[in-house]
Amino acid sequence: MKVNDKNAQPDPPIISKHSNLKKSLYRHSLSLGSKEDLHIKSILPRSLALFPSWLESHVSDPFRKDMVYLILSTTTWYLWIERNIPPSGWFKLNADGSLSYDRGGYGALLRNNNADFIAGLAGRLDLHSINLLELKAIERGIQLGLSNAVTNLWIESDSITAIAWVHGMGCIPWTALRSIRQIHQGLHLSKCWKVSHIHREGNSPANLLAAHRSSRREMLLRPQQLWMEIRTAIEEDKLL
């Protein structure tokens, strides 16, 4: 299909050596290995079935088209993770738990609908259940939101099990009941709330907080207290 010049768009970059692909996309099948990353988010449509017609209308250079097909035939297909933007007046709380051989940790961060960091926390617990750590992250995150006068709260966790338990689904162990009760009490103090799942790849800032090794049982964080790795992850989230 020939594209009229007035409707033609600049050809997007085909290959980016320093792409953020692996940080912002969800791995669907095999590894890219050592290949340079393809900027799939900028050149691929949502449906692979629509790809031929989409490519025809967006990339005019035949050589660049051949390059795209070549890369796709020798790599894997990825699904990208898009940031769920809360409505105006709402705040997003991302929570995560972390479990290693010698410690358990949890982390949560509060951001406004522009993805600007408001507050966060990172703590450690002598727990050896990742699901309980995930619940603890949600529990303390809600309390963090309430302490910052947040009444419209959208909570995201990458734990499907923890999300199900919060919604009262599944076989809930007695060891989780206290945290769930605290979570429900906090939610009832909020004007509006939502609890949903997010892929781990889209929950990177909370994961970094949960994995942080601090000598303190729990540390509260304000924007000026963030270290570079967290700052970078938060800024990358804004690009999704």
Buried (B, 14 or more C-beta within 10 A) or exposed (E): EEEEEEEEEEEBEBEBEEBBBEBBBEBEEEEBEEEBBBBBBEBBBEEEEEBEEBBEBBBBEEEBBEBBEEBBEEBBEBBBBEBEEBEEEBBBBBBBBBBEEEBBBBBBBBBBBEBEBBBBBBBBBEBEBBBBBBBBBBBBBBBBBBEEEBBBBBBBBBBEBBBBBBEEEEEBEEEBEEBBEBBBEBBEBBEEBBBEBBEBBBBBBBBBBBBBEEEEEBBBBEEEEBEEEBEBBBEBBEEB
